[in-house]
Amino acid sequence: MLRTVTLSDVPQLLAIEAATQVEPWSEEIFKLCFQGDSRGWVIEQVNSKIIGFVLVLVQAGECHVLNLAVEPSQQRQGYGCKLLSYALTVAKQQGAEIAYLEVRSSNDNAIALYRKMGFGKIGERKNYYFTMDGREDALVYAICLN
């Protein structure tokens, strides 16, 4: 079931984040999303276990995909596509004409998902992400929503 994310979901979001990210978001960062204009959705199984989430910020006609993650055991089953599709549909309804995101240059699975959904690479941010060995570039992707 796809539903709006709530503050009480943060512990499960943290677990997914820790399982999928080299440099996971902290609890504080997730909570800041609830204090600002960010919106988000989760995919929840019947047993109330969250298996994926997406968080976006829509402002001034633009959508920034802040975070998208799916539990590793549930990846490659279409959940990421479903979450991102829904978020982009809502963003378009709210007046966004373009959506942006950053992705680690080494994250081949995420890059394949974004390309499949029609995102195109528009730039790079050098040394954007922390890694175990230093820093890694981010690739910037975008898609027109109109």
C-alpha positions in Angstrom: 0.0 0.0 0.0 1.3 3.5 -0.9 0.6 6.2 1.7 1.8 9.5 2.9 4.8 9.3 5.2 4.4 10.3 8.9 6.8 11.3 11.6 6.2 7.9 13.3 7.7 6.2 10.2 11.1 7.7 10.9 12.6 4.6 12.7 11.7 2.4 9.7 13.0 5.0 7.3 16.3 5.1 9.2 16.6 1.3 9.0 16.1 1.4 5.2 18.5 4.3 4.8 21.2 2.5 6.8 20.8 -0.6 4.7 21.0 1.3 1.4 23.3 4.3 1.8 27.1 4.6 2.4 26.4 7.9 4.3 22.9 7.5 5.6 20.7 10.4 6.7 20.4 11.0 10.4 17.2 11.0 12.4 17.5 14.8 12.6 17.6 15.2 8.8 14.5 13.1 8.4 12.7 15.1 11.1 13.7 18.4 9.4 11.8 17.2 6.3 8.6 17.2 8.4 9.2 20.7 9.6 9.7 22.1 6.1 7.8 21.9 2.9 8.9 18.4 2.0 6.4 15.7 1.1 6.9 12.0 1.1 5.3 8.6 0.6 6.0 5.1 1.7 5.2 1.6 0.4 3.9 -0.4 3.3 3.3 -4.2 3.4 0.2 -5.6 5.1 2.1 -6.1 8.3 2.8 -2.3 8.5 6.4 -2.9 7.5 7.7 -0.1 5.3 9.8 -1.4 2.3 10.5 1.9 0.5 10.1 5.6 0.6 10.5 8.8 -1.4 10.8 12.4 -0.2 10.5 15.4 -2.4 10.5 19.2 -2.2 8.3 21.2 -4.6 9.0 24.9 -4.8 8.9 27.6 -7.5 7.8 25.2 -10.2 10.5 22.7 -9.5 10.6 19.3 -7.8 13.8 18.1 -6.1 13.8 14.4 -5.2 15.5 14.5 -1.9 15.7 10.8 -1.1 14.4 7.5 -2.6 15.2 4.2 -1.1 13.9 0.6 -1.2 14.9 -2.1 1.3 17.6 -4.3 -0.4 15.5 -7.5 -0.3 12.7 -5.7 -2.1 14.7 -4.0 -4.8 14.2 -4.7 -8.5 10.5 -5.3 -8.1 9.1 -2.0 -9.3 8.7 -0.3 -5.9 11.2 2.5 -6.6 9.5 3.2 -9.9 6.1 3.2 -8.2 7.2 5.6 -5.5 9.0 8.0 -7.9 6.1 8.0 -10.4 3.6 8.9 -7.7 5.9 11.7 -6.3 6.3 13.1 -9.8 2.6 13.0 -10.5 1.9 14.9 -7.3 4.7 17.4 -8.0 3.2 18.1 -11.5 -0.2 18.6 -9.9 1.4 21.2 -7.6 2.8 23.1 -10.6 6.3 21.6 -10.9 7.5 21.7 -14.5 10.8 20.0 -13.9 12.2 17.5 -11.4 15.9 17.2 -10.4 17.8 14.7 -8.4 21.4 13.8 -7.5 22.7 10.2 -7.6 26.1 8.7 -6.7 28.1 8.1 -9.9 28.7 4.5 -8.7 25.0 3.8 -8.1 24.3 1.9 -11.4 20.9 0.5 -10.2 19.5 3.9 -9.4 20.9 5.4 -12.6 19.2 2.6 -14.6 15.9 3.4 -12.8 16.1 7.1 -13.5 17.0 6.6 -17.1 14.1 4.1 -17.5 11.7 6.7 -16.1 12.9 9.3 -18.6 15.4 11.3 -16.6 18.5 12.6 -18.4 21.9 13.6 -17.1 22.3 17.4 -17.0 25.5 17.7 -15.0 27.8 16.6 -12.2 28.7 17.8 -8.7 32.3 17.0 -7.9 33.1 15.4 -4.6 29.5 15.7 -3.5 29.1 12.5 -1.5 31.2 11.1 1.3 32.5 7.5 0.9 34.6 5.2 3.0 37.7 6.3 1.0 37.0 10.0 0.6 34.5 11.6 -1.7 32.4 10.7 -4.8 30.9 12.7 -7.6 27.1 13.1 -7.9 25.4 13.0 -11.3 22.6 15.4 -11.6 19.5 14.2 -13.5 16.4 16.0 -14.6 13.0 15.3 -16.3 10.5 17.7 -17.7 7.0 17.2 -16.2 4.9 19.1 -18.6 
